[in-house]
Amino acid sequence: MTARDRVAKDGRPTINDIARMAGVSKKTVSRVINESLFVKEDTREAIQSIIRETGYVPDPQARGLAFRHSFLVGLIYDNPNAQHTIDHQQGLLEAMAGTGFELVVRRVDRTSPTLVEDMRAFIERQKLFGVVLPSPVSEEERLVDLLKELDRRYVRISSTPLDQADRMVVSHDGQGAAQAAHHLAGLGHTRIALISGQQGRRSSSVRMQGFEEGLAEHGLALDPALVRRGAYTYESGVQAARELLAMEPRPTAIFCLNDEMAAGAYLAARERGLVVGADISIVGFDDAPIAARLWPTMTSVRLPLRQMGRIAGEMLTPSALREAPATPREIVPELIVRNSTAAVS
């Protein structure tokens, strides 16, 4: 008779069932569930085997009462690009699968005068175990100070290091932008335009700086007259590209600091009768699904957002807390070359 058979007549297995079958106390089972170090390895393996066989799932409310917090992780974001948040969310869900933790997603307005008060109420009401702060919310030191005050675990996702190593996932956006510069310069482009992101966004300044440094390695400089401010939205990409493509002489290539704006640049090019990948080269950033679905397919800097979310989630688990990394978890972007870029004709 299997362990599952032994509890079948009573319905769903309980922690008492697990303790009885393992011949240990309820407290020992609880320690294994919560990854305590104070359990012998053979006992831990035996209890975990019974848990798997019976399909036992800990009661999150009971666990929350025992530990004075819920088993909820918060994803707090403020980003106009929905795909960013979706990818981070999927990665977090992957990391938390089978851990007993659940995800709560909350959008905020960074400019709100009540940001800190609203987040204090949210965190305390949900009794969050920990919080993931993606860019640009990760740049809000007010929120970080609040999390420290409330003694909540957190992980920040950013293009540059902002905190101690065990609280950071760093994406090195500047390196990816430099790759885009090398690619366009290598194709012979010299009159290269740039559509930046929102003012005050660290990712925008880091990507722009990386692009300029990449151009400098080829003896090129970014002409300020060929720079337009975008807002990381499709509409802002359309408007900025319209202005750039109306210039005489017009740029032969445009680097957009995200794919949404690059998609907008496609429309502006077609309005003027230009063929993307022939008359005008366009490069995006993020390598969101839209990059491979447009025609011609878009050359873009791949930022593995889902992987970054998964890493952040793994860093919040109890086992990770016992082995804090000596350096930040680092991600290096990769340029994916497709059909939207070509040599200057």
Buried (B, 14 or more C-beta within 10 A) or exposed (E): EEBBEBBEEEEEBBBEBBBBBBEBEEEBBBBBBBBEEEBEEEBBEBBBEBBEBBEBEBBBEEBBEEEEBBBBBBBBBBBBBEBBBBBBBBBBBBBBEEBBBEBBBBEBEBEEEEBBEBBBEBBEEBBBBBBBBBBBBBBBEEBBEBBEEBEBBBBBBBBBBBBEBBBBBBBBBBBBBBBBBBBBBEBEBBBBBBBBBBEEBBBBBBBBBBBBBBBBEBEBEBEEEBBBEBBBBBEBBBBBBBEBBEEEEBBBBBBBBBBBBBBBBBBBBEEEEBEBBEBBBBBBBBBBEBBEEBEBBBBBBBBBBBBBBBBBBBBBBBEBEEEEEEEBBBBEBBBBBBBBBBEEE
